[in-house]
Amino acid sequence: MEEALYYLKEKLQSCPRGRKFECVTGAGNHSIDGIPRIKNAVKKWLNRKIDHKGERIKCVTYEEKKGSFVIFS
C-alpha cells in the first residue's frame, strides 16, 4: 500500500491545477475477505490530504467509483 500511496502523491504533486486523473485501485475482489485494502488506504489519505512529509497538499476533490477514484486537482 505504501508504494501505491507514494505514486499517487507524486502524481498529485506534478498534476497541473484544474486537471483530473483516474487512480485505479481495484475493488478488492482478490483480497482476503474481499476488503479493498489499497482503495481504503487511498481514500483515507485523500480525506486527510497530508503528504509523506506531514505537510498539507493542495486542495483536491475526488469522485469514488467501484475500483478507482477520479481525482480533481
C-alpha positions in Angstrom: 0.0 0.0 0.0 2.9 2.4 0.7 4.1 2.1 -2.8 0.6 2.9 -4.2 0.4 6.0 -2.0 3.9 7.1 -3.0 3.0 7.1 -6.7 -0.3 8.8 -6.0 1.4 11.6 -4.1 4.0 12.0 -6.8 1.3 12.2 -9.5 -0.8 14.7 -7.5 2.2 16.9 -6.8 3.0 17.1 -10.5 -0.6 17.4 -11.8 -1.4 20.9 -13.0 -4.1 22.7 -11.1 -7.6 22.2 -12.6 -6.8 18.9 -14.2 -8.2 15.5 -13.3 -6.8 11.9 -13.5 -8.1 8.5 -12.5 -6.4 6.5 -9.8 -7.2 2.8 -10.3 -7.0 0.9 -7.0 -9.0 -2.2 -7.7 -12.2 -3.1 -6.0 -10.6 -5.7 -3.7 -12.2 -8.7 -5.4 -9.0 -10.8 -4.9 -8.2 -9.5 -1.4 -8.8 -11.6 1.7 -12.4 -11.3 2.7 -13.0 -9.0 -0.4 -11.8 -5.9 1.5 -10.2 -3.4 -0.8 -7.1 -2.5 1.2 -5.4 -0.2 -1.3 -8.6 1.6 -2.1 -9.4 2.1 1.5 -5.8 3.4 2.2 -6.1 5.8 -0.8 -9.5 7.1 0.4 -8.2 7.6 3.9 -5.2 9.5 2.5 -7.3 11.7 0.2 -9.5 12.6 3.1 -6.6 13.6 5.3 -4.8 15.5 2.4 -1.4 15.2 4.1 1.8 14.3 2.2 4.5 11.9 3.2 6.4 14.8 5.0 3.4 15.6 7.1 2.7 18.8 5.1 -0.7 19.8 3.7 -1.1 19.1 0.0 -3.0 21.3 -2.4 -6.8 21.1 -2.2 -8.2 18.2 -4.1 -11.7 16.7 -4.6 -12.5 13.2 -5.8 -15.3 11.1 -7.1 -15.3 7.5 -5.9 -16.0 4.7 -8.3 -16.1 0.9 -7.8 -12.4 0.2 -8.3 -11.0 3.7 -8.7 -11.1 7.4 -7.9 -11.3 10.3 -10.3 -9.2 13.0 -8.7 -9.6 16.7 -9.4 -6.6 18.9 -8.5 
